[in-house]
Amino acid sequence: MKEIKSIIKLYNTLKGSGEKCAIAQVVRVEESSYRREGARMLVFESGVFEGGISGGCLEGDALQRSQIAILKQQPSIVTYDTSKEKEIGVGLGCNGVIDVLISPITEEAPLMGMLQKCISERGEHVIATITALRGFDTVQLGQSFYYDADASTVNDCADPRLQGFILEKVTDVLKKNKSKTYDFQEGTEAASIFIELIPPQFHLAIYGDNYDVYPLLEMARVLDWDVSLVGNIQKLKKEKLQSVQGLYPKDGEERPAIDHRTAVLLMAHDFKTDAANLQTLIKSDAPYIASLGPRKRFDKMVREFEERGIVFSQEELDRVFAPCGLEIGANTPEEIATSIFGEILSVFSGKQGGMLRTKKGPIHERA
């Protein structure tokens, strides 16, 4: 999401200059690649760009091809096979086949509006893009369609067969929580469609107001996560709160909205306050609830709840991480913040957080 925000920012800055631009987007990856499907870069005809499609080995060539696409006002697909000896990217960390769609952006093209919608409205967003085409005259290569979840429709798709096909595959993408390219064929007509799932930004909800929250706020700022903080607002340093979207007085009634992309940190350093917050938040949709302190502190909480007749289910207890963080030998607040963020990312991605050198098989799941 941070990349999309940066692209939109540059686009809004330069769109009034009269310069034309194009989007280069990774739409298919085989084997190894530094970036995965969905990575994109915005290129202006002057050569100014934002975003990236690799670790730096493909950007130069993609920039030049984007400028050509702008000049011709024609979209194209470029395939980079970095496993070949003389291909761009060999020796620079890539070892796979990468398809990049390069599409000129016009005032009539709805893509930038779709991306703006993704960063403006919290929720699951789906964009379907034509990445290969044969025999159709109702749609074009590079054309994108936004899936309207409320109406269960694909906006502006003129071909009813493709619309029905996309709707069917969107259901699959949402169920599997993974973007994917699907192939449509009927008679002599064929199309490949990249259906991209753009989930909500990660949200960090901190319940605490001591000095150890500041490294967490700084790291969340670098990662561009949404941040909410519940605490004694008068106690906090105002200059440290620029990255906080929602500030909630600890004695007030209003609280952050918690969803399935929210990580909760209970760090009031007060047993009763953390326990009261846990009782409420364990019923939320948060997949990650961190309780600072040793395990015996959390065990005492659970025991006292049980004495009051409050019993947490195993599913609820599995979402509580106490003690929290990865075991990396962290001691300082900054190191502890690194440990916690590593654990949050591992939970959200369904990984164990181990060392990659001991992992069997590829780093990323193969299509």
MOVENGI-V792349 format. One record per pair of residues at least 4 apart in sequence whose C-alpha atoms are under 8 Angstrom apart, sorted by the first residue. I is the first residue (numbers start at 1). J is the second residue. D is the distance in whole Angstrom. If there is no record, write none. Layout:
I_J_D / I_J_D
This chain:
1_5_6 / 1_119_7 / 1_198_8 / 1_200_8 / 1_201_6 / 2_6_6 / 2_223_7 / 2_224_6 / 3_7_6 / 3_40_8 / 3_51_6 / 4_8_6 / 4_51_8 / 4_115_7 / 4_119_8 / 5_9_6 / 5_119_7 / 6_10_6 / 6_50_7 / 6_51_7 / 7_11_6 / 7_41_7 / 7_42_6 / 7_50_6 / 7_51_7 / 8_12_6 / 8_112_7 / 8_115_7 / 8_116_7 / 9_13_6 / 10_14_6 / 10_50_7 / 11_15_6 / 11_42_8 / 12_16_8 / 14_18_8 / 14_19_7 / 15_19_7 / 15_20_8 / 19_44_7 / 19_45_6 / 19_46_8 / 20_44_6 / 20_45_6 / 20_70_7 / 20_104_8 / 20_105_7 / 20_106_8 / 21_42_7 / 21_43_5 / 21_44_4 / 21_45_6 / 21_66_8 / 21_67_8 / 21_70_6 / 21_104_6 / 21_105_6 / 21_106_8 / 22_42_6 / 22_43_5 / 22_44_7 / 22_66_6 / 22_67_8 / 22_69_7 / 22_70_6 / 22_102_7 / 22_103_5 / 22_104_4 / 22_105_5 / 23_40_7 / 23_41_6 / 23_42_5 / 23_43_6 / 23_66_7 / 23_101_8 / 23_102_6 / 23_103_5 / 23_104_6 / 23_105_7 / 24_40_5 / 24_41_5 / 24_42_6 / 24_43_8 / 24_53_8 / 24_62_7 / 24_66_7 / 24_100_6 / 24_101_6 / 24_102_4 / 24_103_6 / 25_37_8 / 25_38_6 / 25_39_6 / 25_40_4 / 25_41_7 / 25_53_7 / 25_100_5 / 25_101_5 / 25_102_7 / 26_35_8 / 26_36_7 / 26_37_5 / 26_38_5 / 26_39_5 / 26_40_6 / 26_53_6 / 26_98_7 / 26_99_6 / 26_100_4 / 26_101_6 / 27_37_5 / 27_38_6 / 27_98_8 / 27_99_6 / 27_100_6 / 27_101_7 / 27_131_7 / 27_181_8 / 27_194_6 / 28_36_8 / 28_37_6 / 28_97_8 / 28_98_6 / 28_99_5 / 28_100_7 / 28_181_7 / 29_33_7 / 29_36_7 / 29_37_7 / 29_96_7 / 29_97_6 / 29_98_5 / 29_99_7 / 29_367_8 / 30_96_6 / 30_97_5 / 30_98_7 / 30_366_7 / 30_367_7 / 31_95_7 / 31_96_5 / 31_97_7 / 31_366_7 / 32_94_6 / 32_95_5 / 32_96_5 / 32_97_8 / 32_362_8 / 32_364_8 / 33_54_7 / 33_93_8 / 33_94_5 / 33_95_6 / 33_96_6 / 33_97_8 / 33_98_7 / 34_54_5 / 34_55_6 / 34_93_7 / 34_94_6 / 35_39_6 / 35_53_6 / 35_54_5 / 35_55_7 / 37_179_8 / 38_196_7 / 39_51_8 / 39_52_7 / 39_53_5 / 40_51_6 / 40_52_6 / 40_53_6 / 41_49_7 / 41_50_5 / 41_51_4 / 41_52_5 / 41_53_6 / 42_49_5 / 42_50_5 / 42_51_6 / 43_47_6 / 43_48_6 / 43_49_4 / 43_50_7 / 43_63_6 / 43_66_7 / 43_67_7 / 44_48_5 / 44_49_6 / 44_67_7 / 45_66_8 / 45_67_5 / 45_70_7 / 47_63_7 / 47_67_8 / 49_63_8 / 52_56_7 / 52_59_7 / 53_58_7 / 53_59_7 / 54_58_6 / 54_59_7 / 55_93_8 / 56_60_8 / 57_88_7 / 57_89_5 / 57_92_6 / 58_62_6 / 58_88_7 / 58_89_6 / 59_63_6 / 60_64_7 / 61_65_6 / 62_66_6 / 63_67_6 / 64_68_6 / 65_69_6 / 65_102_8 / 66_70_6 / 66_102_6 / 66_103_8 / 66_104_8 / 67_71_6 / 68_72_6 / 69_73_5 / 69_74_5 / 69_75_6 / 69_76_7 / 69_102_7 / 69_103_7 / 69_104_6 / 70_74_7 / 70_104_5 / 73_104_6 / 74_103_7 / 74_104_7 / 75_101_7 / 75_102_5 / 75_103_4 / 75_104_6 / 75_141_6 / 75_142_6 / 76_101_6 / 76_102_5 / 76_103_7 / 76_141_8 / 76_142_8 / 77_99_7 / 77_100_6 / 77_101_5 / 77_102_6 / 77_131_7 / 77_132_8 / 78_99_6 / 78_100_5 / 78_101_6 / 78_102_8 / 79_97_7 / 79_98_6 / 79_99_4 / 79_100_6 / 80_87_7 / 80_88_7 / 80_96_8 / 80_97_6 / 80_98_5 / 80_99_6 / 80_100_8 / 81_87_6 / 81_88_8 / 81_95_8 / 81_96_6 / 81_97_4 / 81_98_6 / 82_87_5 / 82_88_6 / 82_89_5 / 82_90_5 / 82_94_6 / 82_95_5 / 82_96_5 / 82_97_6 / 83_87_7 / 83_90_7 / 83_94_8 / 83_95_5 / 83_96_5 / 83_97_7 / 84_90_7 / 85_90_7 / 86_90_7 / 89_93_7 / 89_94_6 / 90_94_6 / 90_95_7 / 101_131_7 / 101_142_7 / 102_142_8 / 103_142_6 / 105_109_6 / 105_111_8 / 110_114_6 / 110_144_7 / 111_115_6 / 111_144_6 / 111_145_8 / 112_116_6 / 113_117_6 / 114_118_6 / 114_127_8 / 114_146_7 / 115_119_7 / 116_120_6 / 117_121_6 / 118_122_7 / 118_123_8 / 118_125_6 / 118_198_7 / 118_200_8 / 122_200_5 / 122_201_7 / 123_199_6 / 123_200_5 / 124_197_7 / 124_198_6 / 124_199_5 / 124_200_6 / 125_146_8 / 125_147_7 / 125_197_6 / 125_198_5 / 125_199_6 / 125_200_8 / 126_146_6 / 126_147_5 / 126_170_7 / 126_195_7 / 126_196_6 / 126_197_5 / 126_198_6 / 127_144_7 / 127_145_6 / 127_146_5 / 127_147_6 / 127_195_6 / 127_196_5 / 127_197_7 / 127_198_8 / 128_144_6 / 128_145_5 / 128_146_6 / 128_147_7 / 128_166_7 / 128_193_6 / 128_194_6 / 128_195_4 / 128_196_6 / 129_142_6 / 129_143_6 / 129_144_4 / 129_145_6 / 129_193_5 / 129_194_5 / 129_195_6 / 130_140_7 / 130_141_5 / 130_142_5 / 130_143_6 / 130_144_7 / 130_191_7 / 130_192_6 / 130_193_5 / 130_194_6 / 131_141_6 / 131_142_6 / 131_191_7 / 131_192_5 / 131_193_6 / 131_194_7 / 132_141_6 / 132_190_8 / 132_191_5 / 132_192_5 / 132_193_7 / 133_140_7 / 133_141_6 / 133_189_8 / 133_190_6 / 133_191_4 / 133_192_7 / 134_188_8 / 134_189_5 / 134_190_5 / 134_191_6 / 135_188_6 / 135_189_5 / 135_190_7 / 136_140_8 / 136_189_6 / 136_190_8 / 138_158_6 / 138_159_6 / 139_143_7 / 139_157_8 / 139_158_7 / 139_159_7 / 145_154_6 / 145_155_6 / 145_156_6 / 145_157_7 / 146_154_6 / 146_155_5 / 147_152_7 / 147_153_6 / 147_154_5 / 147_155_6 / 147_167_8 / 148_152_6 / 148_153_5 / 148_154_6 / 148_155_7 / 149_153_7 / 152_167_8 / 153_163_8 / 153_167_7 / 154_163_6 / 154_166_8 / 154_167_7 / 157_162_7 / 157_163_6 / 158_163_8 / 159_163_6 / 160_164_6 / 161_165_6 / 162_166_6 / 162_184_8 / 163_167_6 / 164_168_6 / 165_169_6 / 165_184_8 / 166_170_6 / 166_193_8 / 166_195_8 / 167_171_7 / 168_172_7 / 169_173_6 / 169_182_8 / 169_195_8 / 170_174_6 / 170_195_7 / 171_175_6 / 172_176_6 / 173_177_6 / 173_178_5 / 173_179_6 / 173_180_7 / 173_195_7 / 173_197_7 / 174_178_7 / 174_197_7 / 177_197_7 / 178_196_8 / 178_197_6 / 179_194_7 / 179_195_6 / 179_196_5 / 179_197_5 / 180_194_6 / 180_195_6 / 180_196_7 / 181_192_7 / 181_193_5 / 181_194_4 / 181_195_6 / 182_192_6 / 182_193_5 / 182_194_6 / 182_195_8 / 183_190_7 / 183_191_6 / 183_192_4 / 183_193_6 / 184_190_5 / 184_191_5 / 184_192_6 / 184_193_8 / 185_189_6 / 185_190_4 / 185_191_7 / 186_190_6 / 200_261_7 / 201_225_6 / 201_226_7 / 201_261_7 / 202_225_5 / 202_226_6 / 202_261_5 / 202_262_6 / 202_263_8 / 203_225_6 / 203_226_5 / 203_227_6 / 203_228_8 / 203_261_6 / 203_262_5 / 203_263_6 / 204_220_8 / 204_225_7 / 204_226_6 / 204_227_5 / 204_228_6 / 204_262_6 / 204_263_5 / 204_264_6 / 204_265_8 / 205_227_6 / 205_228_5 / 205_229_6 / 205_230_8 / 205_256_7 / 205_258_8 / 205_262_7 / 205_263_6 / 205_264_5 / 205_265_6 / 206_213_8 / 206_227_8 / 206_228_6 / 206_229_5 / 206_230_6 / 206_264_6 / 206_265_5 / 206_266_7 / 206_267_7 / 207_229_6 / 207_230_5 / 207_231_6 / 207_264_8 / 207_265_6 / 207_266_5 / 207_267_6 / 207_268_6 / 207_277_8 / 208_213_7 / 208_229_7 / 208_230_6 / 208_231_5 / 208_232_8 / 208_266_7 / 208_267_5 / 208_268_4 / 208_269_7 / 209_213_6 / 209_229_8 / 209_230_7 / 209_231_5 / 209_232_6 / 209_233_8 / 209_235_7 / 209_236_6 / 209_267_8 / 209_268_7 / 210_236_8 / 210_268_7 / 212_216_7 / 212_333_6 / 213_217_6 / 214_218_6 / 214_240_7 / 215_219_6 / 215_333_7 / 215_334_5 / 215_337_6 / 216_220_6 / 216_334_8 / 216_337_5 / 217_221_6 / 217_227_8 / 217_240_8 / 217_241_7 / 217_243_7 / 217_244_7 / 218_222_6 / 218_243_8 / 219_223_6 / 219_337_8 / 219_338_8 / 220_224_6 / 220_225_5 / 220_226_8 / 220_227_7 / 220_243_8 / 221_225_6 / 221_243_6 / 226_243_8 / 226_244_7 / 226_245_7 / 227_243_7 / 227_244_5 / 227_245_6 / 227_246_7 / 228_244_6 / 228_245_6 / 228_246_5 / 228_247_6 / 228_248_8 / 228_256_6 / 229_244_7 / 229_246_6 / 229_247_5 / 229_248_6 / 229_256_8 / 230_247_6 / 230_248_5 / 230_249_6 / 230_250_5 / 230_255_7 / 231_247_8 / 231_248_7 / 231_249_5 / 231_250_4 / 231_268_8 / 232_236_7 / 232_249_6 / 232_250_6 / 233_247_7 / 233_248_8 / 233_249_6 / 236_240_8 / 237_241_7 / 238_242_8 / 246_256_7 / 248_252_7 / 248_254_7 / 248_255_6 / 248_256_8 / 258_262_6 / 258_284_7 / 258_285_6 / 258_286_6 / 259_284_7 / 259_285_5 / 259_286_6 / 260_285_5 / 260_286_5 / 260_287_6 / 261_286_7 / 261_287_7 / 261_348_8 / 262_285_8 / 262_286_5 / 262_287_7 / 262_288_7 / 263_286_6 / 263_287_7 / 263_288_5 / 263_289_6 / 263_290_8 / 263_344_7 / 264_286_7 / 264_288_6 / 264_289_5 / 264_290_6 / 265_289_6 / 265_290_5 / 265_291_6 / 265_292_8 / 266_274_6 / 266_277_7 / 266_278_8 / 266_289_7 / 266_290_6 / 266_291_5 / 266_292_6 / 267_274_7 / 267_291_7 / 267_292_6 / 268_273_7 / 268_274_6 / 269_274_7 / 269_292_8 / 270_274_6 / 271_275_6 / 272_276_6 / 273_277_6 / 274_278_6 / 274_291_8 / 275_279_6 / 275_301_6 / 276_280_7 / 277_281_6 / 278_282_6 / 279_283_7 / 280_284_7 / 281_286_8 / 281_289_8 / 282_286_8 / 282_289_8 / 282_316_6 / 282_319_8 / 282_320_8 / 283_316_8 / 286_319_8 / 287_319_6 / 287_347_8 / 287_348_8 / 288_319_5 / 288_320_6 / 288_321_7 / 288_344_7 / 288_347_7 / 289_319_6 / 289_320_5 / 289_321_6 / 290_320_6 / 290_321_5 / 290_322_6 / 290_323_7 / 290_324_5 / 291_298_7 / 291_320_7 / 291_321_6 / 291_322_5 / 291_323_6 / 291_324_6 / 292_322_7 / 292_323_6 / 292_324_6 / 293_297_6 / 293_298_8 / 293_322_7 / 293_323_6 / 293_324_8 / 294_298_7 / 294_322_7 / 294_323_5 / 295_299_6 / 295_322_6 / 295_323_5 / 296_300_6 / 297_301_7 / 298_302_6 / 298_322_6 / 298_323_8 / 299_303_6 / 300_304_6 / 301_305_6 / 302_306_6 / 302_311_8 / 302_312_8 / 303_307_6 / 304_308_6 / 305_309_6 / 305_310_5 / 305_311_7 / 306_310_5 / 306_311_5 / 312_316_6 / 312_317_6 / 313_317_6 / 314_318_6 / 315_319_7 / 316_320_7 / 321_325_8 / 324_340_6 / 324_343_8 / 325_336_7 / 325_339_5 / 325_340_4 / 325_341_7 / 325_342_7 / 325_343_5 / 325_344_8 / 326_339_5 / 326_340_6 / 326_342_7 / 326_343_6 / 326_353_7 / 327_339_7 / 328_339_7 / 330_335_5 / 330_336_5 / 330_339_7 / 331_335_6 / 331_336_6 / 332_336_6 / 333_337_6 / 334_338_6 / 335_339_6 / 336_340_6 / 337_341_6 / 338_342_6 / 339_343_6 / 340_344_6 / 341_345_6 / 342_346_6 / 342_353_7 / 343_347_6 / 343_353_7 / 344_348_6 / 345_349_6 / 346_350_6 / 346_351_5 / 346_352_6 / 346_353_5 / 347_351_6 / 347_352_7 / 354_358_8 / 354_359_8 / 355_359_7 / 356_363_7 / 359_363_8 / 362_366_8
